Amino acid sequence: MRVLKFGGTSVGSVQNMNNVKSIINDGDKKIVVLSAMSGTTNALVNIASKISEGNKNEASTEINNLYNKYVDVVNELIIDNSLKEVVSEYVSERFEFLNECVEKSFSQVVENEILAQGELLSTFMFNKFLQQQGVNSQLLPALDFMRINEVKEPDSEAIKSLLDNVLTFTPEADIYITQGFICLDSNGDVSNLQRGGSDYTATIVGAAINAEEVQIWTDIDGMHNNDPRFVEGTKPISDLSFDEAAELAYFGAKILHPQTVLPVRKDGIPVRLKNTMNPPAHGTLISKNHVESGIKAIAAKDGITAIKIKSGRMLQAYGFLRKVFEIFEANKTSIDMITTSEVAVSLTIDDDSNLGAIIEELETFSTIEVDRNQSIVCLVGHSIVDHKNTFKLFQILKDVNIRMISYGGSRNNISLLIDTEKKVDTLQKLNEYLFELVAI
């Protein structure tokens, strides 16, 4: 059995839903993971924000506007009168719940319940649409089996057991529809896998059923060798290893949630990135195989803060780095890059919510310099530190002021820290140096 995930754009219109139906209705059994319809999650985030700020009238107006959009979609999507009545009633129930949330005392749980409505709506509507088209489909409610533990990681054993049970008691179908993104936490409250989490849901489900393959369907022909939003003429990458894909996702490739490949990597379940608008295209196959060496792709991650820690006491001082790392650990802040010298440590973080407390502790034994608005540009490929053409990368040094370089920490990754305002220029120059110049 395969697992196929479709994003918000893929179910964002009646025409796109018909495209998805054509892709999945091939006679093979599969589980289909759906995101919320495009624009819905952003609208729900806005509604939750209005409620948290106490702007009840504005929240109610936003809810009513979103409801009217769904009424229009239902009227266009469902033509069978009996099914339309069922779907309309369900949509009304979901929006009644949202209106009830306006009067609730706001909390994280309430916010998560609000954000869950998009996936609940899209999957119910799409399942009924398939049934209207004569497709044998059934709904698998993700909240019946998707679980995260106390540290917000997927509870793999519970998910497998619960999903096996749900499949056993669900009527036999060719296509099972479930929600991406949403889950229950260790307290039994509605939670989620963060933005982009539907990709993650798909591979978690794929691992739980030992799927033949997981397919992530988007609106682009696989992962490209550079960011197509900023660089012209990028090309899709035919094959990536799990390690390469994980590096690219973590360091900014928007096509994948950063943790997507983790659940399937151990069992070697391949992940294929496909284009809903161009189904015949090969896309990108992510597997345990290393197809070729050298730099394959470039990605960039914004919102980075660089911290330089200088101390005269660092020289030959045992435990200095441990003391630094313990401060970041205590403040639940992960480190992306790090370089050291005899008298200083430079490192980067992408979450500065606890930066004030971190600096206060570091300043008790060192001098601190902080640079915000930084970006990490990451170059990824199998064994790139050993490849004969990797030297081309360093031609960038004559054009761009690079604050840090991480080279050798991973054989598959070289990372550069730059000012965010230089990001687009850097991506374009690297594209020219690495992918357009002939080998020297």
C-alpha positions in Angstrom: 0.0 0.0 0.0 1.2 3.5 -0.8 0.6 6.7 1.1 0.0 9.9 -1.0 -0.1 13.4 0.5 -1.7 16.4 -1.2 -1.2 20.0 -0.1 -3.6 22.8 0.2 -3.2 24.0 -3.4 -4.0 20.4 -4.6 -7.4 20.6 -2.9 -7.8 24.3 -3.3 -10.5 24.3 -6.0 -13.0 21.9 -7.6 -10.8 21.5 -10.7 -7.8 20.6 -8.5 -9.8 18.1 -6.5 -10.8 16.5 -9.8 -7.1 16.3 -10.7 -6.4 14.6 -7.4 -9.2 12.1 -8.0 -7.7 11.2 -11.3 -4.3 10.6 -9.7 -5.5 8.4 -6.8 -8.3 6.5 -8.5 -6.1 3.9 -10.2 -7.4 0.7 -8.6 -4.6 0.3 -6.0 -5.3 0.6 -2.3 -3.8 3.7 -0.7 -4.0 6.1 2.2 -4.4 9.7 1.1 -3.3 12.5 3.5 -4.8 15.9 2.9 -3.9 19.4 4.1 -6.5 22.1 4.6 -7.7 23.9 1.5 -5.3 26.7 0.5 -5.8 29.8 2.5 -7.8 28.2 5.2 -5.0 27.7 7.8 -3.9 31.3 7.4 -7.5 32.4 7.9 -7.8 30.2 11.0 -4.5 31.6 12.4 -5.9 35.1 12.0 -9.2 34.1 13.7 -7.3 32.6 16.6 -5.2 35.8 16.8 -8.3 38.0 16.9 -9.8 35.8 19.7 -6.6 35.9 21.8 -6.6 39.7 21.5 -10.2 39.9 22.6 -11.5 41.2 19.2 -14.6 39.1 19.3 -16.5 41.0 16.6 -13.6 40.9 14.2 -13.1 37.2 14.8 -16.8 36.5 14.2 -16.6 38.5 10.9 -13.6 36.4 9.8 -15.4 33.2 10.7 -18.5 34.3 8.7 -16.4 35.2 5.7 -14.6 31.9 5.7 -17.9 30.0 6.1 -19.3 31.7 3.0 -16.3 30.6 1.0 -17.0 27.0 2.1 -20.7 27.2 1.3 -19.7 28.3 -2.3 -17.2 25.4 -2.5 -19.8 22.8 -1.3 -22.4 24.1 -3.8 -19.9 23.7 -6.7 -18.3 20.4 -5.5 -21.3 18.4 -4.4 -24.2 18.0 -6.9 -25.9 15.0 -5.3 -28.6 16.6 -3.1 -28.5 14.0 -0.4 -24.7 14.2 -0.1 -24.9 18.0 -0.3 -27.2 18.0 2.7 -24.7 15.8 4.7 -21.7 17.9 3.7 -23.5 21.2 4.4 -24.5 20.0 7.8 -21.0 19.0 8.7 -19.6 22.3 7.4 -22.2 24.2 9.6 -21.2 22.1 12.6 -17.5 23.0 12.2 -18.2 26.7 11.9 -20.6 26.6 14.8 -17.7 25.2 16.8 -15.5 28.1 15.6 -18.1 30.6 16.8 -18.2 28.8 20.2 -14.5 29.3 20.4 -15.0 33.1 20.2 -16.6 33.0 23.7 -14.2 30.5 25.2 -11.3 31.5 27.5 -8.4 31.5 25.0 -5.6 29.0 25.5 -3.1 26.9 23.5 -5.6 24.1 23.4 -8.3 26.3 22.0 -5.9 27.7 19.4 -5.0 24.1 18.3 -8.6 23.2 18.1 -9.3 26.2 15.8 -6.3 25.3 13.6 -7.5 21.7 13.3 -10.8 22.7 11.5 -9.2 23.2 8.1 -8.0 19.5 7.8 -11.3 18.2 9.2 -13.2 20.2 6.6 -11.1 19.3 3.6 -11.0 15.6 4.2 -14.8 15.3 4.9 -15.7 17.2 1.8 -13.2 15.4 -0.4 -14.3 12.0 0.9 -17.9 12.7 0.0 -16.8 14.1 -3.3 -15.1 10.8 -4.1 -18.1 8.8 -3.0 -20.3 11.0 -5.3 -17.9 10.0 -8.2 -18.4 6.3 -7.4 -15.0 5.9 -5.7 -14.9 3.4 -2.8 -13.4 5.6 -0.1 -13.5 5.8 3.6 -12.5 8.5 6.2 -9.8 7.6 8.7 -9.9 10.3 11.4 -6.3 11.2 12.3 -7.3 12.1 15.8 -8.1 8.4 16.3 -4.5 7.4 15.8 -2.0 10.3 15.5 -0.3 10.8 18.8 2.7 12.9 20.1 4.4 12.4 23.4 5.5 14.8 26.2 8.3 16.2 24.1 6.0 16.6 21.0 7.6 13.8 19.1 5.4 11.2 17.3 4.6 8.2 19.5 5.4 5.6 16.8 4.3 2.6 18.8 1.0 4.1 19.8 0.4 5.3 16.2 1.0 1.9 14.7 -1.2 0.1 17.2 -4.0 2.6 17.0 -3.9 2.8 13.1 -4.0 -1.0 12.8 -7.1 -1.0 15.0 -8.8 1.8 13.1 -8.1 0.1 9.7 -9.5 -3.2 11.1 -12.8 -1.6 12.1 -13.2 0.7 9.1 -15.2 -0.7 6.1 -12.9 -2.0 3.4 -12.1 0.6 0.8 -9.8 1.3 -2.1 -8.9 4.7 -0.8 -8.6 5.8 2.8 -8.7 9.6 3.4 -7.1 11.1 6.5 -6.0 14.5 7.8 -2.4 15.7 7.8 -1.0 18.1 10.5 -3.4 17.3 13.3 -2.9 14.9 16.3 -3.6 14.5 20.0 -0.9 15.2 22.6 0.0 13.2 25.6 -2.8 14.8 27.6 -5.4 13.8 24.9 -5.8 17.4 23.8 -5.8 18.4 20.1 -2.4 19.5 18.9 -0.5 19.5 15.6 2.9 18.9 13.9 3.4 22.6 13.1 3.1 24.3 9.7 3.9 22.0 6.8 3.2 19.0 9.1 1.1 17.1 6.6 4.3 15.9 4.9 5.4 14.6 8.3 2.0 12.9 8.8 2.4 11.1 5.5 5.8 9.5 6.4 4.7 8.7 9.9 1.7 6.9 8.5 3.9 5.3 5.8 6.3 4.0 8.5 3.3 2.7 10.6 1.9 0.6 7.7 5.4 -0.2 6.2 4.3 1.4 3.0 5.6 0.5 -0.4 6.3 4.2 -1.1 5.2 7.6 0.2 4.4 10.3 -2.3 4.3 14.0 -1.5 2.3 15.8 -4.2 2.8 19.6 -4.6 2.7 22.2 -7.3 6.3 21.8 -8.5 8.2 19.0 -10.2 10.1 17.8 -7.2 12.9 19.4 -5.2 15.0 21.9 -7.3 18.7 22.5 -7.2 18.2 26.1 -6.0 15.3 28.2 -4.8 13.1 28.9 -7.8 11.5 31.9 -6.0 14.8 33.7 -6.3 16.8 32.0 -9.0 15.8 31.6 -12.6 16.4 28.4 -14.5 16.5 26.0 -11.6 16.1 22.3 -12.3 14.4 19.4 -10.5 16.7 16.9 -8.9 16.0 13.3 -10.0 17.4 11.5 -7.0 18.4 12.3 -3.4 19.5 10.2 -0.5 17.7 10.5 2.8 20.6 12.4 4.3 20.7 14.9 1.4 16.9 15.4 1.6 17.0 15.9 5.4 19.7 18.5 5.1 17.9 20.5 2.4 14.6 20.3 4.2 16.1 21.5 7.5 18.0 24.3 5.9 15.1 25.9 4.0 13.8 23.8 1.1 10.2 24.7 1.4 8.9 21.7 -0.5 9.5 19.4 2.5 8.7 19.7 6.3 12.2 19.5 8.0 11.4 16.1 9.7 9.7 14.4 6.8 12.2 11.7 6.0 12.9 10.7 9.6 10.1 8.2 10.1 10.8 6.2 6.9 14.6 6.4 6.8 15.2 3.4 9.1 13.1 1.1 7.0 14.3 2.5 3.7 10.8 3.4 2.5 11.2 5.7 -0.5 9.6 9.1 -0.7 8.8 10.6 -4.0 8.0 14.3 -4.6 5.5 14.8 -7.4 3.6 17.6 -9.2 -0.2 17.5 -9.1 -0.3 19.7 -12.2 2.2 17.4 -14.1 1.7 13.8 -12.9 3.8 12.2 -15.6 6.9 14.1 -14.5 9.5 11.9 -12.6 9.8 14.4 -9.7 12.4 13.6 -7.0 12.9 10.2 -5.6 14.3 10.2 -2.0 15.8 6.8 -1.0 18.7 5.1 0.7 20.7 5.1 -2.5 23.5 7.6 -3.3 23.1 8.2 -7.0 26.0 10.6 -7.6 28.6 12.7 -5.6 29.2 16.5 -5.6 27.0 19.5 -4.9 23.4 18.8 -5.9 21.4 21.6 -4.4 21.4 24.9 -2.5 18.9 26.0 0.1 18.6 29.0 2.4 17.2 29.4 5.9 16.3 32.9 7.1 15.6 34.2 10.6 19.0 33.3 11.9 20.7 35.0 14.9 24.5 34.8 15.2 26.1 35.0 18.7 29.9 35.5 19.3 31.1 34.5 22.7 34.5 35.8 23.7 36.3 35.0 26.8 40.0 35.2 27.9 39.2 32.3 30.2 38.4 30.1 27.3 42.0 29.4 26.4 42.8 25.8 27.4 39.8 25.9 29.8 38.2 22.5 30.3 34.5 22.5 30.3 34.1 25.9 28.6 32.0 24.6 25.7 30.0 22.3 28.0 29.1 25.4 30.1 28.0 27.3 26.9 25.9 24.3 25.6 24.2 23.8 29.0 22.9 27.4 28.9 21.3 26.8 25.5 19.9 23.5 26.7 18.4 25.0 29.8 16.7 27.6 27.6 15.5 25.0 25.2 17.3 26.6 22.2 19.0 24.5 19.6 22.1 25.5 17.7 22.5 25.3 13.9 26.1 26.2 13.2 29.2 26.6 15.4 32.8 27.6 14.9 35.5 27.9 17.5 38.9 29.6 17.9 41.3 29.9 20.9 39.4 32.9 22.4 35.9 32.8 20.9 32.9 30.6 19.9 30.5 31.7 17.2 27.2 30.0 16.8 23.8 30.5 15.3 20.2 29.9 16.5 16.9 30.1 14.6 14.7 30.7 17.7 15.5 33.8 19.6 12.5 33.7 22.0 14.9 33.0 25.0 17.8 35.1 23.7 17.6 37.6 26.5 18.0 34.9 29.2 20.8 33.2 27.2 22.8 36.5 26.9 22.3 37.3 30.6 23.9 34.0 31.6 26.7 34.1 29.0 27.7 37.6 30.1 28.6 36.3 33.5 31.8 34.8 32.1 32.2 36.3 28.5 31.7 39.2 26.2 28.8 38.8 23.7 28.2 40.1 20.2 24.8 39.5 18.5 24.0 39.8 14.8 20.4 39.4 13.7 18.9 39.2 10.2 21.3 36.5 9.1 20.7 33.6 6.7 22.3 30.2 6.4 23.0 29.1 2.8 23.4 25.4 2.7 25.0 23.4 -0.1 24.1 19.7 -0.1 25.3 16.6 -1.9 26.9 13.2 -1.3 30.5 13.5 0.0 30.8 17.1 -1.3 33.8 17.8 1.0 35.8 15.3 -1.1 34.5 16.2 -4.5 36.9 17.6 -7.1 34.7 20.5 -8.1 33.7 21.7 -4.6 36.5 24.4 -4.8 34.2 26.4 -7.1 32.2 27.2 -4.1 34.9 29.4 -2.7 34.8 31.7 -5.6 31.8 33.3 -3.8 34.3 34.7 -1.2 35.4 37.4 -3.5 31.8 38.7 -3.9 30.0 38.1 -0.6 30.9 38.8 3.0 30.6 35.5 4.8 30.4 35.6 8.5 30.8 31.8 9.2 31.6 28.7 7.3 30.7 25.2 8.5 32.9 22.8 6.4 33.6 19.2 7.4 31.0 18.7 10.2 29.1 16.7 7.7 30.4 15.1 4.5 27.1 16.0 2.8 26.7 19.7 3.8 28.7 23.0 3.6 26.9 25.9 5.2 27.6 29.7 4.9 26.3 32.4 7.2 25.5 35.7 5.4 23.5 38.8 5.9 19.9 38.1 4.8 19.9 41.2 2.5 22.7 39.4 0.5 20.8 36.1 0.3 19.3 36.4 -3.2 22.5 37.7 -4.7 24.4 34.8 -3.0 22.0 32.2 -4.3 22.3 33.5 -7.8 26.1 33.7 -7.7 26.4 30.2 -6.3 24.0 28.9 -9.0 26.3 30.4 -11.6 29.5 29.2 -10.1 28.3 25.6 -9.3 25.8 24.7 -11.9 26.5 26.8 -15.0 30.3 27.0 -15.2 32.0 24.1 -17.0 34.3 22.0 -14.8 37.8 23.4 -14.5 
